[in-house]
């Protein structure tokens, strides 16, 4: 199958400068009846409960997608038993009065200890974020371009090409500003070696032939 390519023509500007209206997030046809949400995950009476950011609604989590979220949450939860979760699934309304509705969870994008992730105003603009350690690096991609930050190096803001490789794998690449940068991501559970956070993709960054590894997740501008 020929790989689908899309070239993003973007200005060499900092990643999230200013506010602009954006198109709706890209969504796979198989996800049409599902909703992506971010919020707080807690345990109650032996069950996981999900509460979306800035909402009072609560949903009992049913791991219909086999994400092993219960086991992963148990190993990562802080002393208060609370986690930030970025998930996709189906809302099943409860017909019984006083009973919480259910979230049939199909995809776990991210699970981490964080009290501020719900306040991340840049999340909806992100197409993808990847990061790793030893030395520290992070890459953010949006419709405006990508910004690569590396320990001891100035930030690099450049346009990029995206290539869909099949099986959920994605490659971002650029040769702007005299730098050859490639990011390869693949759908594979990845645990951050420093924070312990769980993300749904592994990442490999190559800068002028030098390789570093880390974890990655799709942002709010994408719903793969």
C-alpha positions in Angstrom: 0.0 0.0 0.0 1.4 3.3 -1.0 2.0 5.5 2.1 -0.2 8.5 2.3 1.7 11.7 2.6 0.6 15.2 3.6 2.8 18.3 3.5 2.1 20.9 6.1 3.1 24.4 4.8 3.6 26.4 7.9 5.4 29.6 9.0 8.5 29.4 11.0 6.8 30.7 14.2 6.8 29.6 17.8 4.3 26.7 18.1 1.4 28.2 19.9 1.7 31.9 19.2 -1.6 33.6 19.3 -5.1 32.2 19.0 -6.6 30.9 15.7 -9.7 29.0 14.8 -8.9 25.4 14.0 -10.6 22.7 12.0 -12.3 19.9 13.9 -9.9 17.1 15.1 -9.3 14.4 12.6 -11.3 11.4 13.5 -11.2 7.8 12.3 -14.5 6.4 10.9 -14.2 3.6 13.4 -14.3 6.2 16.3 -17.4 7.9 15.1 -19.6 6.7 18.0 -16.8 7.3 20.6 -15.8 10.4 22.5 -12.3 11.5 23.6 -12.1 13.0 27.0 -9.6 14.1 29.6 -10.2 14.1 33.4 -9.6 12.6 36.8 -9.5 8.9 37.4 -10.1 7.6 40.9 -10.9 4.3 42.6 -14.2 3.7 44.5 -15.6 0.5 45.9 -13.2 -1.6 43.8 -14.1 0.2 40.6 -12.5 3.0 38.6 -14.5 6.3 38.3 -13.8 8.8 35.6 -14.7 12.5 36.0 -14.1 14.8 32.9 -12.2 18.0 33.4 -14.3 20.9 34.7 -17.4 18.7 35.0 -19.4 17.2 37.8 -20.5 14.1 35.9 -18.9 10.8 36.9 -18.7 7.5 34.9 -18.0 4.0 36.1 -15.2 2.7 33.8 -15.7 -0.5 31.9 -12.5 -1.5 30.2 -14.2 -2.8 27.0 -11.1 -2.2 24.9 -8.8 -4.3 27.0 -6.5 -1.4 27.9 -5.5 -2.9 31.4 -6.3 0.6 32.8 -7.1 -0.9 36.2 -3.7 -2.5 36.7 -1.9 0.5 35.3 -3.8 2.9 37.5 -3.1 0.8 40.6 0.7 1.0 40.0 0.7 4.7 39.2 -1.8 6.4 41.6 -0.6 8.9 44.1 -1.3 8.8 47.9 -4.7 10.2 47.2 -5.5 7.6 44.6 -6.0 10.2 41.8 -4.7 10.3 38.3 -5.1 12.3 35.1 -6.4 10.2 32.3 -6.8 10.9 28.5 -9.2 8.4 27.1 -11.6 7.5 24.3 -14.8 5.5 24.6 -18.6 5.3 24.6 -20.9 6.9 27.2 -23.6 4.5 28.3 -26.3 6.3 30.2 -27.8 4.8 33.3 -31.5 4.4 33.6 -31.5 3.9 37.4 -31.9 7.1 39.5 -28.8 7.9 41.5 -26.6 5.6 39.6 -23.5 6.7 37.7 -23.5 6.3 34.0 -20.8 4.1 32.4 -17.8 4.8 30.2 -16.9 1.9 27.9 -13.2 2.6 27.5 -11.7 1.7 24.2 -8.4 3.7 24.0 -6.1 4.9 26.7 -3.9 7.7 25.4 -2.2 8.8 28.6 -2.2 8.2 32.3 -0.2 10.3 34.6 0.2 11.9 38.0 -0.8 15.5 37.4 -2.9 18.1 39.1 -2.7 20.6 36.3 -3.1 18.7 33.0 -6.8 19.7 32.8 -5.7 23.3 32.6 -3.5 22.8 29.5 -4.9 25.3 27.1 -2.5 24.2 24.3 -3.7 20.6 24.3 -6.5 21.1 21.8 -3.9 22.6 19.3 -1.6 19.7 19.5 -1.3 17.0 16.8 1.3 15.0 18.7 3.7 15.4 21.6 6.8 13.2 22.2 9.5 13.4 24.9 12.4 11.4 26.4 15.3 11.6 28.7 19.1 11.3 28.8 19.5 14.0 27.7 16.1 15.7 28.0 14.1 16.3 24.8 10.6 17.1 23.8 8.8 17.7 20.5 5.4 19.3 19.9 3.7 19.2 16.5 0.7 21.3 15.5 -0.8 22.7 12.3 1.7 25.5 12.5 4.8 23.3 12.5 6.9 21.5 15.1 9.0 22.7 17.9 11.9 20.6 19.1 13.5 21.3 22.5 16.7 19.6 23.6 18.8 20.0 26.7 21.6 22.4 26.0 20.2 23.4 22.6 18.0 26.4 21.5 14.4 25.5 20.5 14.1 24.5 16.8 10.8 25.7 15.2 10.4 24.3 11.6 7.8 23.1 9.1 7.5 19.3 8.6 6.1 16.5 6.5 3.9 13.7 7.9 3.9 10.2 6.5 1.3 7.5 7.5 3.1 4.2 7.5 0.3 1.8 8.2 -0.5 -0.2 11.4 -0.9 3.2 13.2 2.8 4.2 12.7 3.6 7.8 11.8 6.8 9.6 10.7 7.4 13.3 11.0 10.4 14.7 9.2 12.1 18.0 8.2 15.4 19.2 6.8 14.8 22.9 7.5 17.4 25.2 9.0 20.3 22.8 8.2 19.0 20.1 10.5 17.7 16.7 9.6 15.0 15.8 12.1 12.9 12.6 12.1 10.4 11.4 14.6 9.1 7.8 14.3 6.1 6.8 16.5 4.4 3.5 16.8 1.3 2.3 18.7 2.9 0.6 21.6 2.4 1.1 25.4 5.2 3.2 26.7 6.1 4.0 30.3 8.1 7.2 30.9 11.3 6.1 32.7 11.3 9.2 35.0 7.7 10.1 35.7 6.1 6.7 35.3 3.4 8.1 33.1 1.8 5.7 30.6 1.4 6.8 27.0 0.0 4.9 24.0 2.9 5.3 21.6 6.7 4.7 21.6 8.9 7.3 20.0 12.3 7.5 18.3 13.9 10.8 17.6 16.7 11.1 15.1 18.6 14.4 14.8 21.4 14.4 12.2 21.7 10.7 12.7 21.8 10.8 16.5 19.0 8.6 18.1 17.0 9.1 21.3 14.0 7.2 22.5 10.9 8.2 24.5 7.1 8.1 24.6 4.4 9.9 22.6 0.7 10.6 22.4 -1.7 12.3 20.0 -3.0 15.7 21.1 -6.5 17.2 21.0 -6.2 18.1 17.3 -6.1 14.4 16.4 -8.3 11.5 17.3 -6.6 8.4 15.9 
